[in-house]
Amino acid sequence: MLVFTAEQLRAVGRQVFAAAGAPEDVAAKVADSLVESNLAGHDSHGIIRIPAYVQAIQRGGIVPTARPSILRETPTTALVDGNLAFGQISATFATELAIVKAKEAHLAAVGIVRCNHIGRLGEYAERAARDGLISMIVVGGFGAGGAAPFGGAARALGTNPFSFGVPAGERAPMIVDFATTVVAEGKLQVARAKKEPVPLGWIVDKEGRPTTNVEDFYAGGSLLPFAGHKGYSLSLVAAALGGVLTGGSQQLDRPGAAGTFVLAMDPAAFRPFQEFAAGADSLFQAMKSVPTAPGFDEVLIPGEPEQRSRAKRLAEGIPVAEETWRRLESVARDLGVELGGAA
C-alpha cells in the first residue's frame, strides 16, 4: 500500500478534473468530496472513483462545466435538474436548497434528476446537521444497476443507499449511511484493486450462485440485498422515492438512471432546539453506557467510526492500493498531468 496526505490527494483530484474540463471551483469541490470519503474510511467512495468519472466525462455522461438548476419549486419543495453535472455539485446544491427551505418552513423536500454519482451520502447529512437539521438522503433507481432483488438472479436495482443525520448538543451528530445491498459496489472495486476475494454473501455470479470471486460480479453477477427481504424492501422504498417520485428513473436520455431525494427537518418545529439537542445527547449517551458484549470494546454511535478514521488518517496519511494509484497515473498521463509520488 502507498500512503498519501489528504492534501496530496486533493491536489491530484483537482489537477485531473481540471485537465478533463472542469472549472476550478468544480474540480476542487469534487476532489475535496472524494478525499473526505477516504478520510472517513470509505475508500470505495474516494479517489478510486476518479478514473470512472473521467471516463464518464469522455463518454458524455458527466458534463464537467454543467451546473444544476431548479425545474420547479414551492416554499417547501423543489425539483432540481442536475444537468448531468458532477453528482457532488448537484447534491450539494440540492442539500443547501433544502436547508434554506427547512430553516424557513421547518420541513423541506428536494428531488434531483439527471444526477450523476453523488459520492458518500453521509457528507450531505453532515452538512444538514451542521445547521441543526435532521435529514434523510436517498438515491434510488430500478431497471439498471448492479443489485438483484430478493429471490432474483439478475440485476434490477441500484445499491439504493440511505443516509440519515441527527444533530446533537455536546456530542457529534449521528450520521447513518448504508447501501441497501450487503455492501456498496465501490467495496468490490477496492477488493478488485487489492486482488482480494470478497466474503461469501456479498455477491452472486451471473447464474445466481454465491461466489467470493469479485470478477464474477463484473462478468454479469449481482450484489445481494442486506438482510434478505428486509434490505430488498428498503431498496424498493429508495427506488420509489429517488426513482419514481422524482422521475429520475424515467429520464428519456438515461434509462434506468437513479434519482436523489433530500428531506430536511427543523427540530424546532416540535420543541426548542436546545431541548432536542440535550435529548439527542442523552439518547447517544444511553447507548454508550450499555455494557459491551464479548468481543466488543464499546458501543458506537453511527458516525463515530468515520470521525475516528478522519483523525487517524489526517495524522498518519491515507493508504492507497498500488493498483488504484497506477490507474490514476494512467488517467492523469492521458490528460497531460504528471502526478507526484507517495509520502
Secondary structure, 3 states (H helix, E strand, C coil): CEEECHHHHHHHHHHHHHHCCCCHHHHHHHHHHHHHHHHCCCHHHCHHHHHHHHHHHHHCCCCCCCCCEEEEECCCEEEEECCCCCHHHHHHHHHHHHHHHHHHHCEEEEEEECCCCCCCCHHHHHHHHHCCCEEEEEEECEEEEEECCCCCCCCCECCCCEEEEECCCCCCCEEEEECCECCCHHHHHHHHHHCCCCCCCCEECCCCCEECCHHHHHCCCEECECCCHHHHHHHHHHHHHHHHHCCHHHCCCCCCCCEEEEEEECHHHCCCHHHHHHHHHHHHHHHHCCCCCCCCCCCCCCCHHHHHHHHHHHHHCEEECHHHHHHHHHHHHHCCCCCCCCC
